[in-house]
Each structure stands twice: as C-alpha cells, then as structure tokens.
Amino acid sequence: MNRDEVEGKKQNLKGRIKEAAGTLTGNPDLESEGASERADGEVQEEIGRARRKIGESIEEFGKNFKK
C-alpha cells in the first residue's frame, strides 16, 4: 500500500464521519462537505492503487526481461 492509498483511505473515512455527523445533526452543509471529502478520498485511493499496480507490472517486466 502506498502513500496515496493510505491518505485516500484517511480522507474517505474523515468524509464519512462528517457526512454522518451532518445527517445526524441536520446540517446539510456538513453533510455535503463530508460527501465531497469521501469522494475525493476514493479517487485518491484509486489513483494510488493504479500507481502501485503499474509499479508492480514494471518490476515484473524487469524480472522477466533479465531472464
């Protein structure tokens, strides 16, 4: 797991908490802010996952190329 994945997970969780707090308190601004942070976190996590997969593929290609 790389830094983008970890940061994305943290932002996603933080957004979910804000979104739930906004729902519970009836605060649509807080709920909207939480939903936005959650979505941003999901995107960052996906970017990190893709970056990791690409890195793994490059490493595998390098190992196979040496043979």
PDB file as gemmi writes it, atoms N, CA and C in Angstrom:
CRYST1    1.000    1.000    1.000  90.00  90.00  90.00 P 1                      
ATOM      1  N   MET A   1       0.845  -1.160   0.000  1.00  0.00           N  
ATOM      2  CA  MET A   1       0.000   0.000   0.000  1.00  0.00           C  
ATOM      3  C   MET A   1       0.901   1.237   0.000  1.00  0.00           C  
ATOM      4  N   ASN A   2       0.625   2.171  -0.890  1.00  0.00           N  
ATOM      5  CA  ASN A   2       1.463   3.364  -0.970  1.00  0.00           C  
ATOM      6  C   ASN A   2       0.800   4.556  -0.278  1.00  0.00           C  
ATOM      7  N   ARG A   3       1.485   5.666  -0.282  1.00  0.00           N  
ATOM      8  CA  ARG A   3       1.038   6.859   0.441  1.00  0.00           C  
ATOM      9  C   ARG A   3      -0.319   7.354  -0.062  1.00  0.00           C  
ATOM     10  N   ASP A   4      -0.535   7.352  -1.370  1.00  0.00           N  
ATOM     11  CA  ASP A   4      -1.819   7.813  -1.906  1.00  0.00           C  
ATOM     12  C   ASP A   4      -2.973   6.937  -1.426  1.00  0.00           C  
ATOM     13  N   GLU A   5      -2.744   5.652  -1.365  1.00  0.00           N  
ATOM     14  CA  GLU A   5      -3.793   4.753  -0.884  1.00  0.00           C  
ATOM     15  C   GLU A   5      -4.130   5.032   0.580  1.00  0.00           C  
ATOM     16  N   VAL A   6      -3.099   5.213   1.394  1.00  0.00           N  
ATOM     17  CA  VAL A   6      -3.300   5.466   2.824  1.00  0.00           C  
ATOM     18  C   VAL A   6      -4.006   6.806   3.035  1.00  0.00           C  
ATOM     19  N   GLU A   7      -3.506   7.843   2.367  1.00  0.00           N  
ATOM     20  CA  GLU A   7      -4.119   9.167   2.504  1.00  0.00           C  
ATOM     21  C   GLU A   7      -5.559   9.155   1.983  1.00  0.00           C  
ATOM     22  N   GLY A   8      -5.804   8.441   0.903  1.00  0.00           N  
ATOM     23  CA  GLY A   8      -7.158   8.329   0.364  1.00  0.00           C  
ATOM     24  C   GLY A   8      -8.097   7.654   1.341  1.00  0.00           C  
ATOM     25  N   LYS A   9      -7.624   6.600   1.975  1.00  0.00           N  
ATOM     26  CA  LYS A   9      -8.444   5.903   2.973  1.00  0.00           C  
ATOM     27  C   LYS A   9      -8.762   6.821   4.152  1.00  0.00           C  
ATOM     28  N   LYS A  10      -7.756   7.589   4.609  1.00  0.00           N  
ATOM     29  CA  LYS A  10      -7.984   8.507   5.727  1.00  0.00           C  
ATOM     30  C   LYS A  10      -9.004   9.586   5.347  1.00  0.00           C  
ATOM     31  N   GLN A  11      -8.856  10.141   4.154  1.00  0.00           N  
ATOM     32  CA  GLN A  11      -9.770  11.191   3.713  1.00  0.00           C  
ATOM     33  C   GLN A  11     -11.178  10.630   3.524  1.00  0.00           C  
ATOM     34  N   ASN A  12     -11.269   9.428   3.001  1.00  0.00           N  
ATOM     35  CA  ASN A  12     -12.554   8.768   2.819  1.00  0.00           C  
ATOM     36  C   ASN A  12     -13.251   8.592   4.166  1.00  0.00           C  
ATOM     37  N   LEU A  13     -12.527   8.102   5.153  1.00  0.00           N  
ATOM     38  CA  LEU A  13     -13.091   7.883   6.477  1.00  0.00           C  
ATOM     39  C   LEU A  13     -13.510   9.203   7.126  1.00  0.00           C  
ATOM     40  N   LYS A  14     -12.656  10.201   7.007  1.00  0.00           N  
ATOM     41  CA  LYS A  14     -12.964  11.524   7.562  1.00  0.00           C  
ATOM     42  C   LYS A  14     -14.235  12.078   6.914  1.00  0.00           C  
ATOM     43  N   GLY A  15     -14.364  11.902   5.608  1.00  0.00           N  
ATOM     44  CA  GLY A  15     -15.559  12.364   4.904  1.00  0.00           C  
ATOM     45  C   GLY A  15     -16.807  11.619   5.340  1.00  0.00           C  
ATOM     46  N   ARG A  16     -16.687  10.321   5.543  1.00  0.00           N  
ATOM     47  CA  ARG A  16     -17.837   9.535   6.005  1.00  0.00           C  
ATOM     48  C   ARG A  16     -18.303   9.998   7.384  1.00  0.00           C  
ATOM     49  N   ILE A  17     -17.346  10.309   8.256  1.00  0.00           N  
ATOM     50  CA  ILE A  17     -17.696  10.777   9.594  1.00  0.00           C  
ATOM     51  C   ILE A  17     -18.410  12.125   9.514  1.00  0.00           C  
ATOM     52  N   LYS A  18     -17.873  13.042   8.708  1.00  0.00           N  
ATOM     53  CA  LYS A  18     -18.511  14.344   8.550  1.00  0.00           C  
ATOM     54  C   LYS A  18     -19.903  14.203   7.941  1.00  0.00           C  
ATOM     55  N   GLU A  19     -20.007  13.344   6.945  1.00  0.00           N  
ATOM     56  CA  GLU A  19     -21.290  13.138   6.282  1.00  0.00           C  
ATOM     57  C   GLU A  19     -22.328  12.603   7.285  1.00  0.00           C  
ATOM     58  N   ALA A  20     -21.927  11.638   8.097  1.00  0.00           N  
ATOM     59  CA  ALA A  20     -22.838  11.077   9.098  1.00  0.00           C  
ATOM     60  C   ALA A  20     -23.202  12.119  10.151  1.00  0.00           C  
ATOM     61  N   ALA A  21     -22.223  12.902  10.570  1.00  0.00           N  
ATOM     62  CA  ALA A  21     -22.486  13.951  11.560  1.00  0.00           C  
ATOM     63  C   ALA A  21     -23.456  14.980  10.998  1.00  0.00           C  
ATOM     64  N   GLY A  22     -23.281  15.326   9.747  1.00  0.00           N  
ATOM     65  CA  GLY A  22     -24.192  16.273   9.104  1.00  0.00           C  
ATOM     66  C   GLY A  22     -25.600  15.731   9.002  1.00  0.00           C  
ATOM     67  N   THR A  23     -25.717  14.450   8.714  1.00  0.00           N  
ATOM     68  CA  THR A  23     -27.032  13.804   8.637  1.00  0.00           C  
ATOM     69  C   THR A  23     -27.694  13.778  10.010  1.00  0.00           C  
ATOM     70  N   LEU A  24     -26.926  13.402  11.025  1.00  0.00           N  
ATOM     71  CA  LEU A  24     -27.479  13.297  12.375  1.00  0.00           C  
ATOM     72  C   LEU A  24     -27.903  14.650  12.952  1.00  0.00           C  
ATOM     73  N   THR A  25     -27.126  15.679  12.635  1.00  0.00           N  
ATOM     74  CA  THR A  25     -27.431  16.997  13.187  1.00  0.00           C  
ATOM     75  C   THR A  25     -28.342  17.819  12.289  1.00  0.00           C  
ATOM     76  N   GLY A  26     -28.644  17.300  11.120  1.00  0.00           N  
ATOM     77  CA  GLY A  26     -29.494  18.042  10.185  1.00  0.00           C  
ATOM     78  C   GLY A  26     -28.767  19.211   9.541  1.00  0.00           C  
ATOM     79  N   ASN A  27     -27.457  19.104   9.404  1.00  0.00           N  
ATOM     80  CA  ASN A  27     -26.635  20.157   8.831  1.00  0.00           C  
ATOM     81  C   ASN A  27     -26.262  19.760   7.394  1.00  0.00           C  
ATOM     82  N   PRO A  28     -27.001  20.278   6.403  1.00  0.00           N  
ATOM     83  CA  PRO A  28     -26.733  19.870   5.016  1.00  0.00           C  
ATOM     84  C   PRO A  28     -25.363  20.319   4.506  1.00  0.00           C  
ATOM     85  N   ASP A  29     -24.841  21.429   5.022  1.00  0.00           N  
ATOM     86  CA  ASP A  29     -23.509  21.884   4.590  1.00  0.00           C  
ATOM     87  C   ASP A  29     -22.424  20.903   5.022  1.00  0.00           C  
ATOM     88  N   LEU A  30     -22.492  20.455   6.271  1.00  0.00           N  
ATOM     89  CA  LEU A  30     -21.523  19.488   6.780  1.00  0.00           C  
ATOM     90  C   LEU A  30     -21.669  18.152   6.051  1.00  0.00           C  
ATOM     91  N   GLU A  31     -22.892  17.763   5.787  1.00  0.00           N  
ATOM     92  CA  GLU A  31     -23.144  16.514   5.064  1.00  0.00           C  
ATOM     93  C   GLU A  31     -22.564  16.580   3.654  1.00  0.00           C  
ATOM     94  N   SER A  32     -22.756  17.712   2.985  1.00  0.00           N  
ATOM     95  CA  SER A  32     -22.230  17.897   1.633  1.00  0.00           C  
ATOM     96  C   SER A  32     -20.701  17.924   1.631  1.00  0.00           C  
ATOM     97  N   GLU A  33     -20.127  18.614   2.621  1.00  0.00           N  
ATOM     98  CA  GLU A  33     -18.671  18.669   2.733  1.00  0.00           C  
ATOM     99  C   GLU A  33     -18.102  17.270   2.952  1.00  0.00           C  
ATOM    100  N   GLY A  34     -18.756  16.478   3.789  1.00  0.00           N  
ATOM    101  CA  GLY A  34     -18.316  15.117   4.040  1.00  0.00           C  
ATOM    102  C   GLY A  34     -18.397  14.246   2.802  1.00  0.00           C  
ATOM    103  N   ALA A  35     -19.491  14.400   2.054  1.00  0.00           N  
ATOM    104  CA  ALA A  35     -19.645  13.610   0.827  1.00  0.00           C  
ATOM    105  C   ALA A  35     -18.552  13.954  -0.177  1.00  0.00           C  
ATOM    106  N   SER A  36     -18.215  15.238  -0.250  1.00  0.00           N  
ATOM    107  CA  SER A  36     -17.165  15.671  -1.169  1.00  0.00           C  
ATOM    108  C   SER A  36     -15.807  15.102  -0.753  1.00  0.00           C  
ATOM    109  N   GLU A  37     -15.500  15.163   0.543  1.00  0.00           N  
ATOM    110  CA  GLU A  37     -14.228  14.611   1.036  1.00  0.00           C  
ATOM    111  C   GLU A  37     -14.163  13.105   0.822  1.00  0.00           C  
ATOM    112  N   ARG A  38     -15.281  12.434   1.031  1.00  0.00           N  
ATOM    113  CA  ARG A  38     -15.333  10.981   0.837  1.00  0.00           C  
ATOM    114  C   ARG A  38     -15.033  10.650  -0.621  1.00  0.00           C  
ATOM    115  N   ALA A  39     -15.659  11.378  -1.535  1.00  0.00           N  
ATOM    116  CA  ALA A  39     -15.438  11.125  -2.964  1.00  0.00           C  
ATOM    117  C   ALA A  39     -13.988  11.407  -3.357  1.00  0.00           C  
ATOM    118  N   ASP A  40     -13.441  12.502  -2.838  1.00  0.00           N  
ATOM    119  CA  ASP A  40     -12.035  12.826  -3.128  1.00  0.00           C  
ATOM    120  C   ASP A  40     -11.102  11.736  -2.600  1.00  0.00           C  
ATOM    121  N   GLY A  41     -11.417  11.224  -1.423  1.00  0.00           N  
ATOM    122  CA  GLY A  41     -10.612  10.150  -0.844  1.00  0.00           C  
ATOM    123  C   GLY A  41     -10.662   8.889  -1.684  1.00  0.00           C  
ATOM    124  N   GLU A  42     -11.847   8.571  -2.194  1.00  0.00           N  
ATOM    125  CA  GLU A  42     -11.981   7.380  -3.037  1.00  0.00           C  
ATOM    126  C   GLU A  42     -11.156   7.521  -4.303  1.00  0.00           C  
ATOM    127  N   VAL A  43     -11.173   8.721  -4.891  1.00  0.00           N  
ATOM    128  CA  VAL A  43     -10.389   8.963  -6.111  1.00  0.00           C  
ATOM    129  C   VAL A  43      -8.899   8.836  -5.820  1.00  0.00           C  
ATOM    130  N   GLN A  44      -8.450   9.451  -4.726  1.00  0.00           N  
ATOM    131  CA  GLN A  44      -7.025   9.384  -4.375  1.00  0.00           C  
ATOM    132  C   GLN A  44      -6.601   7.942  -4.112  1.00  0.00           C  
ATOM    133  N   GLU A  45      -7.466   7.187  -3.467  1.00  0.00           N  
ATOM    134  CA  GLU A  45      -7.154   5.791  -3.189  1.00  0.00           C  
ATOM    135  C   GLU A  45      -7.039   4.985  -4.490  1.00  0.00           C  
ATOM    136  N   GLU A  46      -7.935   5.234  -5.430  1.00  0.00           N  
ATOM    137  CA  GLU A  46      -7.882   4.547  -6.722  1.00  0.00           C  
ATOM    138  C   GLU A  46      -6.621   4.910  -7.499  1.00  0.00           C  
ATOM    139  N   ILE A  47      -6.235   6.180  -7.446  1.00  0.00           N  
ATOM    140  CA  ILE A  47      -5.007   6.608  -8.120  1.00  0.00           C  
ATOM    141  C   ILE A  47      -3.807   5.900  -7.509  1.00  0.00           C  
ATOM    142  N   GLY A  48      -3.777   5.817  -6.195  1.00  0.00           N  
ATOM    143  CA  GLY A  48      -2.689   5.118  -5.516  1.00  0.00           C  
ATOM    144  C   GLY A  48      -2.648   3.647  -5.872  1.00  0.00           C  
ATOM    145  N   ARG A  49      -3.829   3.038  -5.943  1.00  0.00           N  
ATOM    146  CA  ARG A  49      -3.904   1.621  -6.299  1.00  0.00           C  
ATOM    147  C   ARG A  49      -3.396   1.395  -7.723  1.00  0.00           C  
ATOM    148  N   ALA A  50      -3.788   2.294  -8.642  1.00  0.00           N  
ATOM    149  CA  ALA A  50      -3.342   2.167 -10.028  1.00  0.00           C  
ATOM    150  C   ALA A  50      -1.831   2.359 -10.119  1.00  0.00           C  
ATOM    151  N   ARG A  51      -1.317   3.340  -9.383  1.00  0.00           N  
ATOM    152  CA  ARG A  51       0.126   3.600  -9.389  1.00  0.00           C  
ATOM    153  C   ARG A  51       0.891   2.379  -8.879  1.00  0.00           C  
ATOM    154  N   ARG A  52       0.368   1.753  -7.825  1.00  0.00           N  
ATOM    155  CA  ARG A  52       1.013   0.564  -7.264  1.00  0.00           C  
ATOM    156  C   ARG A  52       0.993  -0.582  -8.275  1.00  0.00           C  
ATOM    157  N   LYS A  53      -0.139  -0.777  -8.936  1.00  0.00           N  
ATOM    158  CA  LYS A  53      -0.251  -1.863  -9.925  1.00  0.00           C  
ATOM    159  C   LYS A  53       0.727  -1.646 -11.080  1.00  0.00           C  
ATOM    160  N   ILE A  54       0.850  -0.405 -11.523  1.00  0.00           N  
ATOM    161  CA  ILE A  54       1.785  -0.105 -12.610  1.00  0.00           C  
ATOM    162  C   ILE A  54       3.214  -0.400 -12.164  1.00  0.00           C  
ATOM    163  N   GLY A  55       3.546   0.016 -10.947  1.00  0.00           N  
ATOM    164  CA  GLY A  55       4.887  -0.254 -10.416  1.00  0.00           C  
ATOM    165  C   GLY A  55       5.168  -1.743 -10.325  1.00  0.00           C  
ATOM    166  N   GLU A  56       4.177  -2.501  -9.861  1.00  0.00           N  
ATOM    167  CA  GLU A  56       4.346  -3.954  -9.770  1.00  0.00           C  
ATOM    168  C   GLU A  56       4.539  -4.566 -11.147  1.00  0.00           C  
ATOM    169  N   SER A  57       3.802  -4.064 -12.142  1.00  0.00           N  
ATOM    170  CA  SER A  57       3.941  -4.580 -13.507  1.00  0.00           C  
ATOM    171  C   SER A  57       5.323  -4.288 -14.069  1.00  0.00           C  
ATOM    172  N   ILE A  58       5.821  -3.092 -13.805  1.00  0.00           N  
ATOM    173  CA  ILE A  58       7.157  -2.727 -14.283  1.00  0.00           C  
ATOM    174  C   ILE A  58       8.214  -3.609 -13.629  1.00  0.00           C  
ATOM    175  N   GLU A  59       8.077  -3.856 -12.332  1.00  0.00           N  
ATOM    176  CA  GLU A  59       9.022  -4.732 -11.644  1.00  0.00           C  
ATOM    177  C   GLU A  59       8.973  -6.139 -12.221  1.00  0.00           C  
ATOM    178  N   GLU A  60       7.790  -6.637 -12.467  1.00  0.00           N  
ATOM    179  CA  GLU A  60       7.637  -7.990 -13.027  1.00  0.00           C  
ATOM    180  C   GLU A  60       8.252  -8.050 -14.421  1.00  0.00           C  
ATOM    181  N   PHE A  61       8.023  -7.006 -15.225  1.00  0.00           N  
ATOM    182  CA  PHE A  61       8.597  -6.970 -16.552  1.00  0.00           C  
ATOM    183  C   PHE A  61      10.134  -6.977 -16.465  1.00  0.00           C  
ATOM    184  N   GLY A  62      10.674  -6.210 -15.530  1.00  0.00           N  
ATOM    185  CA  GLY A  62      12.124  -6.167 -15.351  1.00  0.00           C  
ATOM    186  C   GLY A  62      12.690  -7.521 -14.967  1.00  0.00           C  
ATOM    187  N   LYS A  63      11.996  -8.234 -14.092  1.00  0.00           N  
ATOM    188  CA  LYS A  63      12.458  -9.558 -13.674  1.00  0.00           C  
ATOM    189  C   LYS A  63      12.433 -10.524 -14.859  1.00  0.00           C  
ATOM    190  N   ASN A  64      11.360 -10.463 -15.642  1.00  0.00           N  
ATOM    191  CA  ASN A  64      11.241 -11.366 -16.794  1.00  0.00           C  
ATOM    192  C   ASN A  64      12.228 -10.982 -17.905  1.00  0.00           C  
ATOM    193  N   PHE A  65      12.532  -9.726 -18.029  1.00  0.00           N  
ATOM    194  CA  PHE A  65      13.447  -9.252 -19.072  1.00  0.00           C  
ATOM    195  C   PHE A  65      14.883  -9.720 -18.788  1.00  0.00           C  
ATOM    196  N   LYS A  66      15.257  -9.808 -17.520  1.00  0.00           N  
ATOM    197  CA  LYS A  66      16.598 -10.242 -17.139  1.00  0.00           C  
ATOM    198  C   LYS A  66      16.847 -11.703 -17.492  1.00  0.00           C  
ATOM    199  N   LYS A  67      15.772 -12.486 -17.507  1.00  0.00           N  
ATOM    200  CA  LYS A  67      15.926 -13.936 -17.761  1.00  0.00           C  
ATOM    201  C   LYS A  67      16.340 -14.205 -19.140  1.00  0.00           C  
TER     202      LYS A  67                                                      
END                                                                             
